[in-house]
Amino acid sequence: MPDCQSGPKHVAIIMDGNGRWAQLKGKPRLFGHHAGAKRVKEIVRACPSLGVKYLTIFAFSTENWKRTQTEVSGLMSLFRRYISSEMKDLVKEGVRVRFIGDRPRLDSKLIKLMDSLEETTSMNENVHLTIALNYGGRDEVARAVKELARDVSLGNLDAETVDETTLTRYLDTRVLPDPDLVIRTSGEARISNFLLWQSAYAEYEFIDTLWPDFTKDVFAECTDRYAARDRRFGGLKP
């Protein structure tokens, strides 16, 4: 269980509101996504001073393919540019990057860049940045169950020994601790299929701030509120 007497070590963020932020300024939605990508850099840099070791961000969901072709294409182009332009700084600042989600649907050039960024930053330890790209919580669990069932059928796993810790070892996040705090920006109060299994005991913050306006100070306010909460995980205080 997470430590309830300190700030969060693992924060997961649903970065919502880029499109609305752009529309409020009379700009196209992709303008907001570009502003949101710049905000990611600031928040990653803020993590060490806030005691955050792990940061997981929701970049593109399995449901986001339903958006217009123009927006989807623009986002994929943005992801490619972000990886290419930020790789040197991420290495320099000691950030280890991982991607979670179902990769095969992504284009081969993007997958190659993702693989390269993971490999290039694999020895870094200052901040562990996980980017959820073509990710959905239900999809992740379904893929994990398929893999688990395959191991049972091959005789590599005894079905009678399967429990919740077994399934955890098949998830995309198997090398990561569960999130302590999940933040959603833009005023929406739903989790949108994000880290469903992993967030069973997470604290949640639903804030009105649109993602491009989510500054280091707003981030600090969220982590401070987390530290002040009384977390009992179903039990009672002694």
N, C-alpha and C positions, 0 to 999 in steps of 0.2 A: 504493500500500500504506500501511497505518496506520504511524505512528511508533512503533517498538518501544521507544524510549528514554524515553518519558514516559507520563503517565496517559492514559486513554482520552478522546478528544474526543466520541465518539458511543457512548452506552450504550443498549442495547435491553433491556427487561425483560419477562419473562413473569410477570405478577403472579398467582401461584398460591397457593391456600390460604385464601382468604377464607371459603369455606363451612366448611372444617374448623375454622378458628379460631372461628367462631361456634358450631359444634356442641360444641366443647370447653368453651364457656361456657354451654351449655344454651340457646342462642339460635337463632332461625331463620337460614337461610343468608343472607338479605338483610341481616341485621344485620351480617354479616361484610363484605358488599359495600359497605355504607355506611362501615364503618371503613376499608376499603381505599381508598375514594375520598378520605377525609381524609388518608391516608398519601401519596397522590399529590402533594398540595399541599406537604407537607414535603419530599419528595424533589426536586420541581422547584425549590424554593427553595434546596436544598443544592447544586444543580449548579454555580453560578458559583464557589463556594469550593473545589470539587473539580476545577475546570478542565474540566467537562463542558459542551460547547456545544450538543450535540444529545442529546435524550432521546426514545426511542421506546418506547411502552408498549402492551402487548397487552391491550385492554379487552374485546373480544368477538370470538370467532372464528366462521368460517362453520359450524363444527361445534357451536357453543353453542346453536343453534336446537333441538337435540335435548333440551335440558333442559326441565323442567316449564314449562307455560305461566305459572304463577305466578312462577317465578324469572325467566323471560325478560321478562315484562311489568314486573316490579319493576326489572330492570336497565335497561330502556329508559326507565322513569320516572326512575331515578337519573341516567342520562346527561343527560336533559333538564334536571333540576334542577341538576346540576353545571355545565353550560354557562351556565345563567341566573345562578346564584349566584356563579360564579367569574370571569365575564367582566371585571368592573371591576378586580379584583385582578391578573388576567393582563395587562391593558393597563398598569396602574400599574407592574408589576414587569418590564415589557419582554419578556414571553414571547410568542413567535410560535407560534401553534397551527395545525397541519395535521391533516387526517384522511386516512387511507388505508383502502382496502377497497372493497367493492362496495356503493355507497349505495342503489341502487334498491329493495332489499328493506326498507330502513328506512322508518319512517313519515314522512310529509311534514313534520310539525311538527319532528321531530328533525333532518331534513335541513336545514330552514330555519335552525334554530339553529346547526348545524354551519357552514353557509355564512356566517352572520352573524359567528360567532366567528373564522373564518378571515379574513374581510374586515377586521374590527375590529382584529385583531392583526397585520395584514400588514406593517406598517412596523417591528415590534419586532425586536430583534437580540440581546438578552441571552441568552436560551435559546430553542432551537427545539424545541418539544414536538410530537411527532407521535403521534397516537392512532390505533391500529389498531382499527377498528370494523367489524364484519362482514367481517373480514379472514381470508384463508387464503393461504399462500404459493403453493400449487398453483393456486388460483383466480386469483391475481394474474398468474402466468406465463401461464396460459391466456388471460386477457383481453388481456395484452400481445401474445401471438402472434397473436390474432385481429386486433388493430389493425395489427400489422406486416404480416400477410398481406393485409389490405385495402389498405394503401398500395402493396404490390407489385402487386396486381391492378389498381389505378388508374394504375399507371405512375409513382407518386411515389417509388418506391424500387426500386433494382436488386437483385434477389435474390442476385446474385453478390457483392455488397458486404456482405451481412449477416454480422455476427460478434457476439461477446458484448457489445461496446460498443453495438452497434445495439439489441439487445434491452433493454439497460439504460435506453435513452432512452424506452422504452414502459412501464416499470414505474411503479407508484404513487409510488415513492420517487425518481424520476428527478432531482429537485432536491436530494437529500440525499446526503451521503457514506455509504459503507457503514459499518455498526457495527464498532467496534473490540472491544467487549465485549458479550456477551449474558449476562444473569443470569436464572436461573430460581429462584424461591423455592419453598418447601414440601417439598423433598426429592425431587421427581420429576426423573429424569435423562433427559428427552427434550425435543425442540424443538417438538413439536406444531404443525408446519406454519407456523412463524413465520419470516418473512424468509429463506426457503430460499436464494434466489439471492444476496441481499445479504451473507449471513453466511459465505460460502465461506472467508474468512480470519479470521473473528472468533475471539477467545478466549471460552471459556465458563466460567461459574461456576454450578454447581448447589449451592444451599445449603439447609439444613434449615429456616431461618427462614420462618414463614408470612408472607404479604405484609403483613397489618396490623401485624406486629411488625418490619417492615423499616425500621429507623431510619436517620437520617443517619450514625450511627457504623458501622452494618453496611454501608451503601453505601460509606463511606470505606475500610473494610477490603477490599471487593471491588476498588475502584479501585487501592488500594495493591498488592494481589497482582498485578493486571494489569501495573503498572509494573515489577514485579520479574521478570516472565517474559522468557525469551529467545526472541524471535520471528524466524524465519529465512525464512518464506514459501517453503519448498521448497529454499532454497539453503543455503550454508554460510557461516559467519562468516569474514571475511578474516583 
